[in-house]
């Protein structure tokens, strides 16, 4: 057996594709497609049936059971080798598609490739698999004229840190393998790639491997002539403060440090800030003895950062120095605290799912690498969990963060990887009032989402940062980092506003709208009679409707319709019967209150559409043709929103023919009561005709044709029955000859 080279393709997209066919008598033909993209080789194994009628994709590199075949040109290769190196997909108890051992490089490098393909402002260094560095496309090399800000660490915490590379946040992110510190060579490559004459600041989470590797890279870079500073972030509040030389772990608060100091740099250098300072200094000149020439000198001269509590000046055109940026970053590290709670332990690629944290248990302070936390407890309601976490972060005994009552704070709710957005928002909604009421703090900003995860860990962490005014300005400053949240800056308006009142209700009191008139006019009496008769007919038909529906649906049509009819009867004493439009509207409200399912919403739509058609004429008696127009509009709305039509075996098969006959009879000059009665015959005939129809809507579509032919559609029969009952009652009460 041997590979036979079949095709060599160079295309303009950068792919080099080499297709090799394994020739073997008596075996299915095997193909290995080898292609090179951006310096990396990819392999795909395809197995064909003997007659070439069906192909089975073995898998693609990087997926579970991936082919690990190295391209061997036309060298001989035994079939057993092929089967061994390109295994079939098998069931596994792992949680990730990277099931094979030793594919950690693939996980991270392919994540980086996807990130860069998604966001055009990002690039990566061509050094896979050893060098995994994401950097800004506009901040390369020695010409970069700002302080470069670099962070990173082990992967598995995405979007941290690569997702926060962008103008206004990180200049570069160094990615290690999953939960492994990046190698020194990778860190050093990142420093060289983005550091200009202003130098660079390394922001490092407080883990031993990160500190040592970033520290060694920093010293090596200094020996090469680069200006480098390093800041360690340790915001963990779960474990006792005294941790020996290890210190507190770096958690999600690191992201706030990223945003803080780097945006300070951009803010000070911006035209907006210079204009702001110009206006402030102009006001000072107007109210003091400062000469105008001195003011001009101040505007054009370099400025520096003063105390950590306020901004005393502005930056020069070249921006803040490395020492100033470092000082601000260290200050931000000292005013942020984080604690997490996990409902599950994360699963590493290629490893079985851990059962260390059993069902119904949660772990407070579980580390982002799965390391044990402070305590394991039974799962508690979210408000109790949030309250406990906040008490721990803000505890005056441990004094993790210098936040006192009356302070303003920034709140970050961070998902740990497998927590739905809904649950994160619930946690945020619980945290804000607890901070306000129990701790006396003003919440200035809330950031909710996944910022620093732990693969597929279920749970969240809470970070609290003291919100000094300068901090808020930096957090609010714009950034192009793809995973920083947008739309969260600025002061909050009141969370709740009143529910809008319909225009018709805003000009009338509830007493007028919802009260039955003491004296009914002829139209009011007619509505009273028709409504009473129609609802009584539905209530009496309840059992028959349920029986029919049990054969073609879920058996509750009669019960549902009867609830609506009963509610209408109870509310009839409050209907404004002399106002036809408002009466129809109130019928819809009664239905909405008690009728669930599809039928309830359909009848509510029916009433609302009729009301909209009648409302312009509610100052006078409604003419028979206007009633016919409203009836037709109501049917049209049901067809529009429900999607059904004539012949679909629904209530429309009773109402559509009734509407057509009513309009025809009125146009021919028939007495309105006579036209109504004749149209009710058409409604009954239409309902009976549904026995011969195939269902096109509702649960009846799942029922066999044999069963459908034995019963009419319950919804159609209900509609025909109330329509017929109203027509007969009006005919009997107001005889055409009277």
C-alpha positions in Angstrom: 0.0 0.0 0.0 1.2 3.5 -0.7 0.0 7.1 -1.0 -0.4 8.2 -4.6 -0.2 12.0 -5.0 -3.3 13.1 -6.9 -3.5 16.9 -6.8 -1.5 19.9 -5.7 -3.3 23.2 -5.6 -2.1 26.7 -4.8 -4.9 29.2 -4.5 -5.0 32.9 -3.9 -6.5 32.5 -0.4 -3.3 31.1 1.0 -4.3 27.5 1.1 -1.8 24.8 -0.1 -3.9 21.7 -0.6 -2.3 18.3 -1.2 -4.7 15.3 -1.7 -3.2 11.9 -1.2 -5.1 8.6 -2.0 -4.2 5.4 -0.2 -4.5 2.7 -2.8 -5.5 -0.7 -1.5 -7.0 -3.7 -3.1 -10.0 -4.9 -1.1 -10.2 -1.9 1.2 -12.3 1.2 0.9 -10.3 4.1 -0.7 -8.9 6.4 1.9 -8.1 10.0 1.3 -6.0 12.3 3.4 -6.4 16.0 2.5 -3.5 18.0 3.7 -3.6 21.8 3.5 -1.6 24.6 4.8 -3.1 27.9 6.0 -1.1 30.7 7.6 1.8 28.4 8.2 -0.1 25.6 9.8 -0.9 22.2 8.4 -4.4 20.7 8.6 -5.3 17.1 7.9 -8.7 15.6 7.1 -9.3 11.9 6.6 -12.2 10.7 4.4 -13.3 7.1 4.0 -15.4 6.1 1.0 -17.6 3.0 0.5 -16.4 0.6 -2.1 -19.0 1.7 -4.6 -18.4 5.4 -3.9 -22.0 5.9 -3.0 -21.5 7.3 0.4 -18.6 9.1 2.2 -17.9 9.1 5.9 -15.9 11.9 7.3 -13.4 10.6 9.8 -12.9 14.0 11.3 -11.1 17.3 11.0 -8.0 18.2 12.9 -8.8 19.8 16.2 -12.1 17.9 16.6 -12.7 14.8 18.7 -10.9 11.8 17.4 -9.0 14.0 15.0 -6.5 12.6 12.5 -3.0 13.0 13.8 -1.5 11.9 10.4 1.6 13.7 9.3 2.0 14.2 5.6 4.4 11.6 4.2 4.3 12.4 0.5 4.4 9.1 -1.4 6.1 7.0 1.3 4.6 3.6 2.1 2.1 3.5 4.9 0.4 0.4 6.3 -3.3 0.3 6.6 -3.0 -0.5 10.3 -1.1 2.7 10.8 -3.8 4.7 9.1 -6.5 3.2 11.2 -4.5 3.8 14.4 -3.6 7.4 13.6 -7.0 8.3 12.2 -9.4 6.7 14.7 -13.2 6.6 14.4 -15.2 8.9 16.5 -16.2 7.3 19.8 -18.4 8.1 22.7 -16.7 9.8 25.5 -17.4 11.2 29.0 -15.5 14.4 28.3 -17.2 17.7 28.0 -15.2 19.2 25.2 -14.6 18.2 21.5 -10.8 18.0 22.2 -10.9 14.5 23.6 -7.4 13.3 22.9 -4.5 14.0 25.3 -1.9 16.4 24.2 -4.1 18.7 22.1 -4.0 21.7 24.5 -2.0 23.6 21.9 -4.8 23.1 19.4 -7.4 24.4 21.8 -5.7 27.7 22.4 -4.3 28.3 18.9 -7.6 27.6 17.3 -9.3 29.9 19.7 -6.9 32.7 18.8 -7.5 32.0 15.1 -11.2 32.3 15.5 -10.9 35.5 17.6 -8.7 37.2 15.0 -10.9 36.1 12.2 -13.9 37.6 14.0 -12.4 41.0 15.0 -10.4 42.8 12.3 -8.6 45.0 14.8 -6.7 42.1 16.2 -3.7 40.1 15.0 -1.5 37.3 16.4 2.2 36.6 16.3 3.2 33.8 13.8 4.8 31.5 16.3 2.3 28.7 17.0 2.3 26.6 19.0 5.0 28.0 21.4 4.2 31.7 20.9 0.5 32.5 21.4 0.2 36.3 21.5 -2.9 38.4 20.5 -2.1 42.1 19.8 -3.7 45.2 18.4 -3.2 45.6 14.7 -2.6 49.3 15.1 0.0 49.2 17.9 3.0 47.4 16.5 6.7 47.7 17.0 9.0 50.5 18.1 6.9 53.3 16.6 4.1 52.8 19.1 4.0 56.1 21.0 2.1 55.1 24.2 2.8 52.9 27.1 2.0 49.4 26.0 -0.3 47.5 28.4 0.2 43.7 28.4 -1.6 41.0 30.4 -2.2 37.3 30.1 -1.9 34.0 31.8 -3.2 30.5 31.3 -6.1 30.0 28.8 -9.5 28.7 29.7 -10.7 32.0 31.2 -12.0 33.5 27.9 -12.8 36.2 27.0 -9.9 37.1 29.4 -7.4 38.2 28.4 -7.4 38.2 24.6 -10.9 39.4 24.4 -9.9 42.7 26.0 -7.2 43.6 23.6 -8.1 46.8 21.8 -7.7 50.6 21.8 -8.6 51.7 25.3 -7.6 48.5 27.1 -4.9 46.0 26.4 -2.2 46.4 23.8 -1.4 42.6 23.8 -2.4 39.5 25.6 -0.1 36.5 26.2 -1.9 33.1 26.2 -0.6 30.1 27.9 -2.0 26.6 27.4 -5.2 25.8 29.4 -4.6 26.7 33.0 -0.8 27.0 32.4 1.3 30.1 32.6 2.6 31.3 29.2 6.3 30.5 28.6 8.8 33.2 29.0 9.6 33.2 25.3 6.0 33.9 24.5 5.8 36.8 27.0 9.1 38.2 25.7 7.9 38.0 22.1 4.8 40.0 23.1 6.8 42.7 24.8 9.1 43.1 21.8 6.1 43.2 19.4 4.3 46.2 21.0 6.7 48.1 23.2 7.9 51.5 22.0 10.0 54.2 23.6 7.3 54.8 26.3 7.8 51.3 27.7 5.3 48.7 28.7 3.3 47.7 31.8 2.7 44.0 32.6 -0.5 43.3 34.5 -0.3 39.9 36.1 -2.7 37.8 38.1 -1.3 36.7 41.4 -0.3 33.1 40.7 3.2 31.8 41.2 3.7 30.6 37.6 2.5 33.9 36.1 4.6 35.9 38.5 7.8 34.0 37.8 7.4 33.7 34.0 6.3 37.3 33.5 8.9 38.5 35.9 11.7 36.7 34.1 10.5 38.0 30.8 10.4 41.5 32.2 14.0 41.2 33.4 15.1 39.8 30.0 13.3 42.7 28.2 15.0 45.2 30.5 18.4 43.7 29.6 17.5 44.3 26.0 16.8 48.0 26.6 13.1 48.0 27.1 11.4 50.0 29.8 9.2 47.5 31.7 7.1 47.6 34.9 4.9 44.9 36.4 1.8 45.1 38.6 0.4 42.1 40.5 -3.4 41.8 40.9 -4.6 39.9 43.9 -8.3 40.7 44.4 -9.5 37.4 46.0 -11.6 37.9 49.2 -12.6 34.3 49.8 -9.6 33.1 51.8 -8.0 34.6 55.0 -5.9 37.7 54.3 -2.7 36.1 55.7 -1.6 33.7 52.9 2.2 33.7 53.6 4.2 34.8 50.6 1.5 33.5 48.2 -1.0 36.3 48.8 -4.5 36.7 47.4 -5.4 35.2 44.0 -6.0 37.3 40.9 -9.6 37.1 39.8 -12.1 39.0 37.7 -11.2 42.3 39.3 -8.2 42.2 37.0 -10.4 43.2 34.1 -11.3 46.4 35.9 -7.6 47.2 36.4 -7.1 46.7 32.7 -9.8 49.2 31.9 -8.8 51.7 34.6 -5.2 52.6 34.0 -5.1 52.3 30.3 -8.1 54.5 29.8 -6.6 57.0 32.1 -3.7 57.2 29.6 -6.1 57.6 26.7 -8.3 60.1 28.5 -5.5 62.4 29.5 -4.1 62.4 25.9 -7.5 63.0 24.3 -8.6 66.3 22.7 -11.8 66.0 24.9 -9.7 66.2 28.1 -7.5 69.0 26.8 -10.7 71.0 25.9 -12.1 70.2 29.4 -9.0 71.5 31.1 -8.9 74.6 28.9 -12.4 75.4 30.0 -11.6 74.8 33.6 -8.5 77.0 33.5 -10.4 79.7 31.7 -12.9 79.9 34.5 -10.0 80.1 37.0 -8.6 83.0 35.0 -11.9 84.8 35.1 -12.2 84.5 38.8 -8.6 84.9 39.9 -5.6 87.1 39.2 -3.9 84.6 36.9 -2.7 86.3 33.8 -3.9 85.2 30.4 -0.4 84.5 29.3 0.1 82.2 32.3 -3.2 80.4 31.3 -1.8 79.8 27.8 1.4 78.4 29.2 -0.6 76.0 31.5 -2.7 74.7 28.6 0.4 73.9 26.4 2.6 72.4 29.2 2.9 68.8 30.3 0.9 67.7 33.3 1.1 64.8 35.8 -1.1 62.8 38.0 -1.5 64.0 41.5 -3.1 62.1 44.4 -5.1 58.9 43.9 -8.3 60.7 44.8 -8.4 63.4 42.2 -7.0 64.5 39.0 -4.7 67.6 39.4 -3.6 68.2 35.9 -3.5 67.0 32.3 -1.1 64.9 30.3 1.4 66.3 27.8 1.0 65.4 24.2 3.3 62.4 24.7 1.0 61.0 27.4 1.7 59.8 30.9 5.0 58.2 31.8 5.4 54.6 32.5 5.8 55.3 36.2 2.6 57.3 36.3 0.6 54.6 34.6 2.1 52.0 36.9 1.1 54.0 40.0 -2.4 54.3 38.8 -2.7 50.6 38.1 -1.4 49.7 41.5 -3.9 52.1 43.0 -6.7 50.4 41.1 -5.5 47.0 42.4 -5.9 48.2 46.0 -9.5 49.2 45.7 -11.1 46.1 44.2 -12.2 42.8 45.7 -13.7 39.7 44.3 -15.3 36.5 45.5 -16.9 33.7 43.5 -19.4 30.9 44.1 -19.4 27.7 41.9 -22.1 25.1 41.4 -19.8 22.8 39.5 -16.1 22.2 38.9 -14.7 23.0 35.5 -13.8 20.3 33.1 -10.4 20.4 31.4 -10.2 19.5 27.7 -9.5 15.8 27.3 -10.4 15.1 30.9 -13.5 13.4 32.4 -16.0 15.6 34.2 -15.2 16.1 37.8 -17.6 14.9 40.5 -15.8 16.6 43.4 -18.8 19.0 43.9 -21.8 16.8 44.2 -25.5 17.6 43.3 -27.1 20.2 45.4 -23.8 21.6 46.6 -22.0 24.9 46.0 -18.5 26.0 46.8 -17.7 29.5 48.0 -14.4 30.9 46.8 -13.7 28.1 44.4 -10.7 29.2 42.3 -10.8 29.8 38.6 -8.6 26.8 38.0 -10.8 24.6 40.0 -8.7 24.8 43.2 -10.6 24.4 46.4 -12.4 27.4 47.9 -13.3 28.5 51.4 -16.4 26.3 52.1 -18.7 23.8 50.5 -22.4 24.2 51.4 -25.9 23.3 50.3 -27.2 25.5 47.5 -29.0 28.5 48.8 -31.4 31.0 47.3 -29.5 33.5 45.2 -30.2 36.5 47.4 -28.7 34.7 50.4 -25.6 33.7 48.3 -25.1 37.3 47.0 -25.5 38.7 50.5 -22.9 36.3 51.9 -20.4 37.1 49.2 -20.8 40.9 49.6 -20.5 40.6 53.3 -17.2 38.8 52.8 -15.8 41.3 50.3 -16.8 44.3 52.4 -16.0 42.8 55.8 -14.4 45.4 58.1 -12.5 42.6 60.0 -10.6 41.4 56.9 -10.5 44.9 55.4 -9.9 43.6 51.9 -10.9 46.8 50.2 -11.0 50.3 51.7 -14.7 50.9 51.1 -16.8 52.6 53.8 -20.5 53.4 54.1 -21.5 56.3 51.9 -18.9 55.4 49.2 -19.8 54.9 45.6 -18.8 51.5 44.1 -18.6 49.7 40.8 -20.3 46.2 40.7 -19.2 43.4 38.4 -21.2 40.2 38.1 -19.0 37.8 36.2 -20.2 34.5 34.8 -17.8 31.6 35.3 -18.5 29.9 32.0 -21.7 27.9 32.1 -24.1 30.4 33.8 -27.0 31.7 31.7 -27.3 35.4 31.2 -30.7 35.3 32.9 -29.1 34.0 36.1 -26.3 36.6 36.0 -28.9 39.4 35.6 -30.8 38.0 38.6 -27.6 38.1 40.7 -27.0 41.7 39.6 -30.6 42.6 40.5 -30.2 41.1 44.0 -26.7 42.7 44.6 -27.6 46.3 43.9 -30.3 46.7 46.6 -28.2 44.7 49.1 -25.3 47.1 48.5 -27.6 50.1 48.9 -29.7 49.0 51.9 -27.4 46.7 53.9 -24.0 48.4 53.2 -25.0 52.0 52.6 -23.2 52.2 49.3 -24.2 54.0 46.1 -23.8 51.7 43.0 -22.4 53.9 40.2 -21.9 51.3 37.5 -22.9 47.6 37.0 -21.1 45.3 34.6 -22.8 41.9 34.1 -21.6 39.2 31.8 -18.8 36.7 31.3 -15.4 38.5 31.7 -13.1 35.9 33.3 -14.4 32.4 33.1 -13.3 28.9 34.1 -14.1 26.8 31.0 -17.5 25.3 31.7 -17.8 26.1 35.4 -21.3 27.0 36.6 -21.5 29.9 38.9 -20.5 33.6 39.2 -18.1 35.9 41.0 -18.8 39.4 42.3 -16.3 42.2 42.2 -16.6 45.5 44.0 -14.4 48.5 43.2 -14.4 51.8 44.9 -15.8 54.3 42.4 -13.7 57.4 42.6 -14.6 60.0 40.0 -11.4 59.4 38.1 -12.2 55.7 38.1 -15.6 56.3 36.6 -14.2 58.5 33.9 -11.8 55.8 32.9 -14.4 53.1 32.9 -16.8 55.2 30.8 -14.2 56.1 28.2 -14.7 54.4 24.9 -12.8 51.2 24.0 -12.6 48.9 21.0 -11.8 45.9 23.1 -14.4 43.4 21.7 -15.6 41.9 25.0 -15.9 45.1 27.1 -19.7 45.8 27.7 -21.3 48.8 26.0 -24.2 50.9 27.0 -23.5 50.7 30.8 -21.9 54.1 31.3 -23.6 57.1 32.8 -26.0 57.7 35.6 -29.1 55.5 35.9 -32.6 57.0 35.4 -35.3 55.6 37.6 -35.6 51.8 37.0 -39.4 51.8 36.9 -41.8 54.1 35.1 -45.6 53.9 35.1 -47.4 51.6 32.7 -48.8 53.8 29.8 -52.5 54.2 29.9 -54.4 53.8 26.6 -55.5 57.1 25.1 -59.2 56.3 25.4 -58.7 55.6 29.2 -56.7 58.7 29.8 -59.6 60.9 29.0 -62.2 58.9 30.9 -62.5 57.8 34.5 -62.7 54.1 35.3 -66.1 54.7 36.7 -67.4 55.9 33.3 -65.7 53.3 31.3 -66.5 50.3 33.4 -69.9 51.1 34.8 -73.2 49.8 33.4 -75.5 52.8 32.5 -78.5 53.2 34.7 -80.7 53.6 31.6 -79.9 51.4 28.6 -80.7 52.8 25.1 -81.8 50.4 22.3 -78.3 49.5 21.4 -77.4 48.8 25.0 -80.4 46.5 25.4 -79.6 44.6 22.2 -76.0 44.1 23.4 -77.2 42.9 26.8 -79.5 40.3 25.2 -77.0 39.1 22.7 -74.1 38.8 25.2 -76.3 36.9 27.7 -77.5 34.5 25.1 -74.1 33.9 23.5 -72.4 33.1 26.8 -75.2 30.8 28.0 -74.9 28.8 24.8 -71.2 28.2 25.3 -71.7 27.2 29.0 -74.4 24.7 28.0 -72.1 23.3 25.2 -69.1 22.8 27.5 -69.3 18.9 27.7 -69.9 18.5 24.0 -67.0 20.7 23.1 -64.7 18.8 25.5 -65.9 15.5 24.0 -65.1 16.6 20.5 -61.8 18.1 21.5 -60.7 14.9 23.3 -60.8 13.2 19.9 -58.9 15.8 17.9 -57.1 18.0 20.5 -56.3 18.1 24.2 -59.9 17.8 25.4 -60.2 21.2 27.1 -61.9 23.4 24.5 -65.3 23.3 26.4 -63.7 24.1 29.7 -61.6 26.9 28.3 -64.5 28.5 26.4 -66.8 28.1 29.4 -64.4 30.0 31.6 -64.4 32.8 29.2 -68.2 32.8 28.9 -68.6 32.8 32.7 -66.2 35.7 33.1 -68.2 37.7 30.5 -71.4 37.0 32.3 -69.9 38.1 35.6 -68.5 41.3 34.1 -71.6 42.1 32.1 -73.0 44.1 35.0 -70.1 46.5 34.6 -70.0 46.8 30.8 -70.8 50.3 29.3 -73.5 48.8 27.1 -74.6 52.1 25.6 -71.0 52.4 24.1 -70.7 49.5 21.7 -67.0 49.9 21.0 -66.0 50.0 24.7 -68.3 47.0 25.4 -66.5 44.9 22.8 -63.2 46.0 24.3 -64.3 45.0 27.8 -65.4 41.6 26.5 -61.8 41.1 25.3 -60.5 42.1 28.7 -62.7 39.5 30.4 -61.5 36.8 28.0 -57.9 37.7 28.5 -58.2 37.5 32.3 -59.4 33.9 32.4 -58.9 32.1 29.1 -55.5 30.6 28.5 -54.0 28.9 25.5 -54.5 29.8 21.8 -58.2 30.3 21.9 -58.0 33.0 24.6 -55.5 35.1 22.7 -57.4 34.6 19.4 -60.7 35.8 20.9 -58.9 38.7 22.5 -57.4 39.7 19.1 -60.9 39.3 17.6 -62.4 41.7 20.1 -59.5 44.2 19.8 -59.8 44.4 16.1 -63.6 44.9 16.2 -63.1 47.6 18.9 -60.6 49.5 16.7 -63.0 49.4 13.8 -66.0 50.6 15.9 -64.3 53.2 18.0 -64.4 56.1 15.5 -68.2 55.7 15.5 -68.8 55.3 19.3 -70.4 58.7 19.7 -73.5 57.5 17.9 -75.4 54.3 17.4 -73.6 51.7 15.3 -75.3 51.0 12.0 -75.8 47.3 10.9 -73.3 47.8 8.1 -70.7 49.2 10.5 -71.3 46.1 12.6 -70.6 44.0 9.5 -67.4 45.9 8.9 -66.2 45.4 12.4 -67.0 41.7 12.2 -65.0 41.4 9.0 -62.1 43.3 10.5 -62.0 41.0 13.5 -62.0 37.9 11.2 -59.2 39.5 9.2 -57.1 40.1 12.3 -57.4 36.5 13.4 -56.3 35.3 10.0 -53.4 37.7 10.0 -52.0 36.9 13.3 -53.1 33.3 13.6 -52.1 32.3 10.1 -55.3 30.3 9.4 -57.7 30.7 6.6 -60.9 29.2 5.3 -60.7 25.4 5.0 -58.1 25.1 7.8 -60.6 23.4 10.2 -60.8 26.3 12.7 -63.3 28.8 14.0 -62.8 30.8 10.8 -64.7 28.1 8.9 -67.8 29.2 10.8 -67.2 32.9 11.0 -66.0 33.6 7.4 -69.2 32.3 5.7 -71.3 34.1 8.3 -69.6 37.4 7.6 -70.0 37.0 3.8 -73.8 36.2 4.1 -74.4 39.0 6.6 -72.8 41.6 4.3 -74.6 40.2 1.3 -78.0 40.3 3.0 -77.6 43.8 4.4 -76.5 45.0 0.9 -79.7 43.4 -0.5 -81.8 45.4 1.9 -82.8 42.6 4.3 -83.8 43.6 7.8 -80.7 43.6 10.1 -82.2 41.0 12.5 -83.2 38.8 9.5 -79.8 39.1 7.9 -78.2 38.2 11.3 -80.3 35.1 11.6 -79.7 33.9 8.1 -76.0 34.5 8.5 -76.0 32.3 11.6 -77.3 29.4 9.5 -74.2 29.9 7.3 -72.1 29.8 10.5 -73.6 26.5 11.6 -73.2 25.0 8.1 -69.6 26.1 8.0 -68.8 24.5 11.4 -70.4 21.2 10.3 -68.4 21.2 7.1 -65.2 21.0 9.1 -65.8 17.2 9.3 -64.7 16.9 5.7 -61.6 19.1 6.1 -58.0 18.2 6.8 -56.6 20.0 9.8 -54.1 22.7 8.9 -53.7 24.4 12.3 -53.6 23.5 16.0 -53.2 20.1 17.6 -55.7 18.6 15.1 -52.9 18.5 12.6 -51.4 15.5 14.5 -54.7 13.5 14.3 -55.5 10.9 11.6 -58.0 11.7 8.9 -60.3 8.9 10.0 -60.8 10.5 13.4 -61.2 14.0 12.0 -64.1 12.9 9.8 -66.1 11.7 12.8 -66.3 15.1 14.6 -66.5 18.7 13.7 -63.8 21.2 14.8 -64.7 22.2 18.4 -63.5 25.8 17.9 -65.7 26.2 14.8 -68.7 24.7 16.6 -68.2 27.0 19.6 -68.0 30.1 17.3 -71.1 29.0 15.4 -73.0 28.3 18.6 -72.5 31.7 20.2 -73.1 33.5 16.9 -76.4 31.5 16.4 -77.6 32.0 20.0 -77.1 35.8 19.8 -79.0 36.0 16.5 -81.9 34.0 17.7 -82.2 35.9 21.0 -82.2 39.3 19.2 -84.8 38.0 16.7 -87.0 36.8 19.6 -86.5 40.0 21.6 -86.8 42.5 18.9 -89.1 41.0 16.3 -88.6 42.4 12.8 -92.3 43.3 12.7 -92.2 45.4 15.8 
